[in-house]
Amino acid sequence: MVILTILIALISFLLIAIILIQNPKGGGVDSTFGGSQANQLFGAAGSTEIVEKVTWGLAAALFVLCIVAALMVGGSSAGTEQLLTQ
């Protein structure tokens, strides 16, 4: 359970960072975070597409890990209640 919590915290931090890197007007990677190099490497459209895919991937991973954590916590408390009532 500790590893799952650490993964959730790490993915949350990465998701915050990747969202802050995005340009609010949809123009590509922000130049403050080295966006000019990314634009040269991938092109302006390619860099925004990669950042968007990473954002959706991290969001999906966070969603799945939170569901798994809730099921693990819910499953362990139900087992404890059954032991106490017997």
N, C-alpha and C positions, 0 to 999 in steps of 0.2 A: 504494500500500500504506500510505503514511503517513496518507492521508485516512481509510482504513478503520480504522486503529488509533485515530485520534483519535475517530472516530464510536463505536467500541466503548467507549472510555474515557468519553465523554460520556454514552452511554446507560447504562453501568454506574453512573455517579454519579447520574443521574436516577432510576434504578431503586432505588438505595439510599435516596435522599431520599424517594421516594414511599412506600416501605415503612415508613420511620420516621414518616411523617405518619399512617399508619393507626393506628386505635385497636386495641389488642390484643384487646379483647373484642368487636369487630365493631360498636361503637356509633356509628361515624361518624368524621369527621375530628377529630383531636385538637385540643382548644381551644388548646393551646400554640402551634400554627402557624396560628392564625386560623380555626379550625374553626367558630366561632360565626357568622362572616360567611358561610361556605360553607353552613352549615345553613340560614341565613335565605334565601339565594339559591336553593338547590336543594331545600331540605327535607332532613331527616335521611337519608331513604332515598336520595334523589337524589345526595347528596354521596358516600355510600359506593359507590354504583353507578358513579359517574364515576371515583373513585379506583381501584376494582377494574378497570375497563376500561382505564385508563391503565397500571396495573401489568401486566396481561396483554399489552397492546400493546407495552410496553417489553421485556418478557421475550421475546416472539416476535421482535422486531426484533434483540435481542441474540443470540438463538439463530441466526437467519439470517445475521447478520453474522459470527459466529464460524465457521459452516460455510463461508461464502464465503472468509474469510481462510485457513482451513485448506486449502481447495481451491487457492487462489492460491499459497500457500507450497509445497504438495505438487506442484503443477504446475511451478513454477519449479525446484525441486530435481531433478525427474525430467529436465527438459530439460538441466540442467547435467551430470548424470551421463552422458547420452547423448553430449554433446559431448566429455567427458573420455575416454570409451572408444573414440572413433573415431580 
